[in-house]
Amino acid sequence: MTPAAEPTHAEPRLYRVVAARIQELIRNEQLAAGTRLPAERELAAKLAVSRASLREALIVLELSGIVDVRSGSGVYVSEKAAAPADVPEAGPGPFEVLAARRLIESEVAAMAAKNATDSAIDAILAAVEEMERQHEDRASNEQADRNFHLALARATGNTALVGAVDYLWKQRGSLWHRLKEHFQTEDLRKQTLIDHRNIVAAIAAHDVAGARAAMRSHLERVTRTFSRG
């Protein structure tokens, strides 16, 4: 009988690798508590990583108490940075999830445009209208946003896609919420409503290519906003 294969260990997520390199930089350069780290663009170039990967690493270091991210000011070394700290596993990084969503939800929107019934379109529109009503209530607005994307998935008539979209939304954990807290803009929130209206219009018109493009444009906008300075 052939012995069972030894279990393989998954590679650490990129944000943990980058976070460890930032911790090493802090130690090697003996940066004292309260010292401001180099600007993101400079630090990303120094570590030879993307701005998105750097930003995820900085957020997880903030959640670990190793750095202090001050929006509009910079990233500062905290008192805890001197103590050895292993960066915790926090699930898929926000930009990893956004990349998966661009791939999957663009096609979900296209399929919804092809298959949506009148009642399915009404459900999608109701979610957008709820987002607009709850614009000032962040928690209710986000719930309506999730309902919008799930309504799109239901409009495809494919329950596996509903499950896939639901899974992706459940990956929006602590890293996502802290990234959103620091870098979401009011302009993005307003533009999201416009983007969603454009998606609804394409689906109501059964414009497959238009719905796909509208969803991709929306998710690319979110990615750009969260990754740029």
C-alpha positions as CSV (number, residue, x, y, z in Angstrom):
1,M,0.0,0.0,0.0
2,T,1.4,3.4,-1.0
3,P,1.9,5.6,2.0
4,A,-0.1,8.8,2.1
5,A,1.8,11.9,0.8
6,E,3.0,14.4,3.3
7,P,0.8,17.4,3.5
8,T,2.2,20.4,1.7
9,H,2.4,23.8,3.4
10,A,1.0,26.8,1.5
11,E,3.3,29.6,0.7
12,P,2.8,32.6,3.0
13,R,0.7,35.4,1.7
14,L,2.6,38.1,0.0
15,Y,1.5,40.8,2.5
16,R,3.1,38.7,5.3
17,V,6.4,38.4,3.3
18,V,6.4,42.2,2.7
19,A,5.5,42.9,6.3
20,A,8.4,40.8,7.5
21,R,10.7,42.8,5.2
22,I,9.4,46.1,6.6
23,Q,10.0,44.8,10.2
24,E,13.5,43.8,9.2
25,L,14.1,47.3,7.7
26,I,12.9,48.9,11.0
27,R,15.3,46.7,13.0
28,N,18.3,47.0,10.6
29,E,18.0,50.8,10.4
30,Q,17.3,51.0,14.2
31,L,14.2,53.2,13.6
32,A,13.0,54.5,16.9
33,A,9.3,54.7,18.0
34,G,7.7,57.8,16.4
35,T,10.0,57.7,13.4
36,R,8.2,58.2,10.1
37,L,8.8,55.5,7.5
38,P,9.7,56.6,3.9
39,A,6.8,57.6,1.7
40,E,4.9,54.7,0.2
41,R,6.3,55.3,-3.3
42,E,9.9,55.3,-2.0
43,L,9.4,52.4,0.3
44,A,7.8,50.3,-2.5
45,A,10.7,51.0,-4.8
46,K,13.2,50.2,-2.0
47,L,11.5,46.8,-1.3
48,A,10.8,46.2,-5.1
49,V,7.1,45.5,-4.5
50,S,3.9,47.1,-5.8
51,R,2.2,49.9,-4.0
52,A,-0.8,47.6,-3.5
53,S,1.3,44.8,-1.8
54,L,3.1,47.4,0.3
55,R,-0.2,49.0,1.4
56,E,-1.6,45.6,2.5
57,A,1.6,44.9,4.5
58,L,1.4,48.3,6.2
59,I,-2.2,47.7,7.1
60,V,-1.5,44.3,8.7
61,L,1.4,45.8,10.6
62,E,-0.9,48.4,11.9
63,L,-3.4,45.8,13.0
64,S,-0.5,44.0,14.8
65,G,0.4,47.3,16.5
66,I,3.9,47.5,14.9
67,V,3.2,50.7,12.9
68,D,0.8,53.6,13.1
69,V,-0.9,54.6,9.8
70,R,-2.0,58.2,9.9
71,S,-4.0,59.1,6.8
72,G,-2.7,62.3,5.2
73,S,0.5,62.2,7.3
74,G,2.3,58.9,6.8
75,V,3.3,55.7,8.6
76,Y,5.1,55.8,11.9
77,V,7.0,53.2,13.9
78,S,5.2,52.3,17.1
79,E,6.4,51.4,20.6
80,K,5.7,47.7,19.9
81,A,8.0,47.6,16.9
82,A,11.1,46.7,19.0
83,A,9.5,43.4,20.2
84,P,9.5,40.4,17.9
85,A,6.1,40.0,16.3
86,D,4.8,37.4,13.9
87,V,2.4,38.9,11.4
88,P,-0.9,37.1,11.7
89,E,-2.7,35.3,8.9
90,A,-5.6,37.6,7.9
91,G,-7.0,35.7,4.9
92,P,-6.7,36.9,1.3
93,G,-5.4,40.4,0.8
94,P,-7.9,43.1,-0.3
95,F,-6.3,43.5,-3.7
96,E,-6.3,39.7,-4.2
97,V,-10.0,39.7,-3.5
98,L,-10.6,42.6,-5.8
99,A,-8.7,40.9,-8.6
100,A,-10.9,37.8,-8.2
101,R,-14.0,39.9,-8.1
102,R,-13.0,41.7,-11.4
103,L,-12.6,38.4,-13.1
104,I,-15.8,36.7,-11.7
105,E,-18.3,39.5,-11.2
106,S,-17.7,41.1,-14.6
107,E,-18.9,37.8,-16.1
108,V,-21.7,37.6,-13.6
109,A,-22.9,41.0,-14.8
110,A,-22.7,39.8,-18.4
111,M,-24.7,36.7,-17.7
112,A,-27.2,38.7,-15.7
113,A,-27.7,40.9,-18.7
114,K,-28.4,37.9,-20.8
115,N,-30.7,36.0,-18.4
116,A,-32.3,38.6,-16.0
117,T,-36.1,38.5,-15.7
118,D,-38.1,41.6,-14.9
119,S,-38.4,40.6,-11.2
120,A,-34.6,40.0,-11.0
121,I,-34.0,43.5,-12.5
122,D,-36.4,45.0,-10.0
123,A,-34.4,43.3,-7.1
124,I,-31.1,44.8,-8.4
125,L,-32.7,48.2,-8.8
126,A,-34.1,48.0,-5.2
127,A,-30.6,47.3,-3.8
128,V,-29.2,50.4,-5.6
129,E,-32.1,52.6,-4.3
130,E,-31.4,51.3,-0.8
131,M,-27.7,52.2,-1.2
132,E,-28.8,55.7,-2.2
133,R,-31.2,56.0,0.8
134,Q,-28.5,54.8,3.2
135,H,-25.7,56.8,1.8
136,E,-24.9,58.5,5.2
137,D,-25.2,55.2,7.2
138,R,-22.0,53.4,6.3
139,A,-23.0,50.0,7.7
140,S,-26.5,50.0,6.0
141,N,-25.0,51.3,2.8
142,E,-22.4,48.5,2.7
143,Q,-25.1,45.9,3.4
144,A,-27.2,47.3,0.5
145,D,-24.0,47.2,-1.7
146,R,-23.6,43.5,-0.9
147,N,-27.3,42.9,-1.6
148,F,-26.8,44.5,-5.0
149,H,-23.9,42.2,-6.0
150,L,-25.8,39.1,-4.7
151,A,-28.9,40.2,-6.6
152,L,-26.8,40.4,-9.8
153,A,-25.6,36.8,-9.2
154,R,-29.1,35.6,-8.6
155,A,-30.2,37.2,-11.9
156,T,-27.8,34.8,-13.7
157,G,-30.0,31.9,-12.7
158,N,-26.8,30.0,-11.6
159,T,-26.7,29.2,-7.9
160,A,-23.0,28.3,-8.0
161,L,-22.3,31.9,-9.0
162,V,-24.4,33.2,-6.1
163,G,-22.2,31.1,-3.8
164,A,-19.0,32.3,-5.4
165,V,-20.0,36.0,-5.0
166,D,-21.1,35.4,-1.4
167,Y,-17.8,33.7,-0.7
168,L,-15.8,36.7,-2.1
169,W,-17.8,39.2,-0.1
170,K,-17.1,37.1,3.1
171,Q,-13.3,37.5,2.4
172,R,-13.6,41.3,3.2
173,G,-12.0,40.9,6.6
174,S,-10.0,43.1,8.9
175,L,-7.5,44.1,6.3
176,W,-10.2,45.2,3.9
177,H,-12.1,47.2,6.5
178,R,-9.0,49.0,7.8
179,L,-7.9,49.8,4.2
180,K,-11.4,51.2,3.4
181,E,-11.3,53.2,6.7
182,H,-8.0,54.9,5.6
183,F,-8.4,55.3,1.9
184,Q,-12.0,55.3,0.8
185,T,-13.0,58.7,-0.4
186,E,-16.4,60.4,-0.6
187,D,-15.9,60.8,-4.3
188,L,-15.5,57.0,-4.6
189,R,-18.7,56.4,-2.6
190,K,-20.7,58.8,-4.9
191,Q,-19.1,57.3,-8.0
192,T,-20.0,53.8,-6.8
193,L,-23.7,54.8,-7.0
194,I,-23.2,56.1,-10.5
195,D,-21.4,52.9,-11.5
196,H,-24.1,50.7,-10.1
197,R,-26.8,52.7,-12.0
198,N,-24.8,52.1,-15.1
199,I,-24.6,48.4,-14.4
200,V,-28.4,48.2,-13.8
201,A,-29.0,50.1,-17.1
202,A,-26.9,47.7,-19.1
203,I,-28.6,44.7,-17.5
204,A,-32.1,46.1,-18.0
205,A,-31.2,46.7,-21.7
206,H,-29.9,43.1,-21.9
207,D,-26.6,44.6,-23.1
208,V,-24.1,41.8,-22.3
209,A,-20.9,43.6,-23.3
210,G,-22.0,46.8,-21.7
211,A,-22.8,45.1,-18.3
212,R,-19.4,43.3,-18.3
213,A,-17.6,46.6,-19.1
214,A,-19.6,48.6,-16.5
215,M,-18.8,46.1,-13.7
216,R,-15.1,45.9,-14.7
217,S,-14.9,49.7,-14.7
218,H,-16.4,49.9,-11.3
219,L,-14.1,47.4,-9.7
220,E,-11.0,48.9,-11.4
221,R,-12.1,52.3,-10.0
222,V,-12.2,50.8,-6.4
223,T,-8.8,49.2,-6.9
224,R,-7.2,52.4,-8.2
225,T,-8.6,54.4,-5.3
226,F,-7.4,52.0,-2.6
227,S,-3.9,51.5,-4.1
228,R,-2.9,55.1,-5.0
229,G,-1.5,57.7,-2.7
